[in-house]
Amino acid sequence: MKNLRSTCAAAVCGAILLGVANLPAAEVKTYPATGSVIELTPTSITIQRGDTTWEVARSKNTQVTGKLKVGATVTVQYRMVAAEVEVKAGKGKK
């Protein structure tokens, strides 16, 4: 009887862990950038926002609503994603 309880408890814990592992991860927040398209490539869109130029990567999965062309005013929803992180040696909290 004691062995059966242990087996059942292990099975329940395993099922819970499998269920948690399959939950979707929270999406990173998106931010809007509105401007005029000044350049388009299959992998990027470049917009002019005032005096600032923004180049944003895009893929075949990027959703586009409307006709995307140079000169169009667009709002791009983008995410900040780290491409590389370098930890500098220095004074850290001890």
CYANA upper distance limits for C-alpha pairs under 8 A (distance plus 0.5 A):
  1 MET  CA      5 ARG  CA      6.89
  2 LYS  CA      6 SER  CA      6.87
  3 ASN  CA      7 THR  CA      6.67
  4 LEU  CA      8 CYS  CA      6.61
  5 ARG  CA      9 ALA  CA      6.50
  6 SER  CA     10 ALA  CA      6.57
  7 THR  CA     11 ALA  CA      6.66
  8 CYS  CA     12 VAL  CA      6.69
  9 ALA  CA     13 CYS  CA      6.70
 10 ALA  CA     14 GLY  CA      6.57
 11 ALA  CA     15 ALA  CA      6.64
 12 VAL  CA     16 ILE  CA      6.71
 13 CYS  CA     17 LEU  CA      6.71
 14 GLY  CA     18 LEU  CA      6.64
 15 ALA  CA     19 GLY  CA      6.61
 16 ILE  CA     20 VAL  CA      6.72
 17 LEU  CA     21 ALA  CA      6.62
 18 LEU  CA     22 ASN  CA      6.92
 19 GLY  CA     23 LEU  CA      7.21
 28 VAL  CA     79 ARG  CA      7.22
 28 VAL  CA     80 MET  CA      8.46
 29 LYS  CA     79 ARG  CA      6.89
 30 THR  CA     77 GLN  CA      6.37
 30 THR  CA     78 TYR  CA      5.79
 30 THR  CA     79 ARG  CA      5.33
 30 THR  CA     80 MET  CA      8.25
 31 TYR  CA     77 GLN  CA      5.89
 31 TYR  CA     78 TYR  CA      5.86
 31 TYR  CA     79 ARG  CA      6.82
 32 PRO  CA     75 THR  CA      6.72
 32 PRO  CA     76 VAL  CA      6.04
 32 PRO  CA     77 GLN  CA      5.04
 32 PRO  CA     78 TYR  CA      6.90
 33 ALA  CA     49 ARG  CA      8.42
 33 ALA  CA     75 THR  CA      5.91
 33 ALA  CA     76 VAL  CA      5.65
 33 ALA  CA     77 GLN  CA      7.00
 33 ALA  CA     78 TYR  CA      8.15
 34 THR  CA     47 ILE  CA      8.33
 34 THR  CA     49 ARG  CA      7.24
 34 THR  CA     73 THR  CA      7.66
 34 THR  CA     74 VAL  CA      6.06
 34 THR  CA     75 THR  CA      4.65
 34 THR  CA     76 VAL  CA      6.77
 35 GLY  CA     47 ILE  CA      5.93
 35 GLY  CA     48 GLN  CA      5.74
 35 GLY  CA     49 ARG  CA      5.28
 35 GLY  CA     50 GLY  CA      8.26
 35 GLY  CA     73 THR  CA      6.02
 35 GLY  CA     74 VAL  CA      6.23
 35 GLY  CA     75 THR  CA      7.14
 36 SER  CA     47 ILE  CA      5.64
 36 SER  CA     48 GLN  CA      5.74
 36 SER  CA     49 ARG  CA      7.48
 36 SER  CA     70 VAL  CA      8.14
 36 SER  CA     71 GLY  CA      6.20
 36 SER  CA     72 ALA  CA      6.09
 36 SER  CA     73 THR  CA      4.89
 36 SER  CA     74 VAL  CA      6.74
 37 VAL  CA     45 ILE  CA      7.56
 37 VAL  CA     46 THR  CA      6.32
 37 VAL  CA     47 ILE  CA      4.86
 37 VAL  CA     48 GLN  CA      7.00
 37 VAL  CA     69 LYS  CA      7.42
 37 VAL  CA     70 VAL  CA      5.41
 37 VAL  CA     71 GLY  CA      5.63
 37 VAL  CA     72 ALA  CA      6.06
 37 VAL  CA     73 THR  CA      6.82
 37 VAL  CA     74 VAL  CA      7.51
 38 ILE  CA     46 THR  CA      6.22
 38 ILE  CA     47 ILE  CA      5.96
 38 ILE  CA     48 GLN  CA      7.05
 38 ILE  CA     70 VAL  CA      5.83
 38 ILE  CA     71 GLY  CA      6.67
 39 GLU  CA     45 ILE  CA      6.54
 39 GLU  CA     46 THR  CA      5.54
 39 GLU  CA     47 ILE  CA      7.60
 39 GLU  CA     70 VAL  CA      6.45
 40 LEU  CA     44 SER  CA      6.58
 40 LEU  CA     45 ILE  CA      5.26
 40 LEU  CA     46 THR  CA      6.86
 40 LEU  CA     69 LYS  CA      7.77
 40 LEU  CA     70 VAL  CA      7.29
 41 THR  CA     45 ILE  CA      6.87
 42 PRO  CA     58 ARG  CA      7.91
 42 PRO  CA     59 SER  CA      7.84
 43 THR  CA     57 ALA  CA      6.24
 43 THR  CA     58 ARG  CA      5.46
 43 THR  CA     59 SER  CA      6.22
 44 SER  CA     55 GLU  CA      7.14
 44 SER  CA     56 VAL  CA      6.02
 44 SER  CA     57 ALA  CA      4.80
 44 SER  CA     58 ARG  CA      5.53
 44 SER  CA     59 SER  CA      8.32
 45 ILE  CA     55 GLU  CA      6.32
 45 ILE  CA     56 VAL  CA      5.93
 45 ILE  CA     57 ALA  CA      7.01
 45 ILE  CA     58 ARG  CA      7.49
 46 THR  CA     53 THR  CA      7.38
 46 THR  CA     54 TRP  CA      5.95
 46 THR  CA     55 GLU  CA      4.75
 46 THR  CA     56 VAL  CA      6.73
 47 ILE  CA     53 THR  CA      6.29
 47 ILE  CA     54 TRP  CA      5.73
 47 ILE  CA     55 GLU  CA      7.03
 48 GLN  CA     52 THR  CA      6.35
 48 GLN  CA     53 THR  CA      5.09
 48 GLN  CA     54 TRP  CA      6.83
 49 ARG  CA     53 THR  CA      6.60
 49 ARG  CA     54 TRP  CA      7.84
 56 VAL  CA     78 TYR  CA      8.13
 58 ARG  CA     62 THR  CA      6.35
 64 VAL  CA     68 LEU  CA      7.79
 68 LEU  CA     72 ALA  CA      7.23
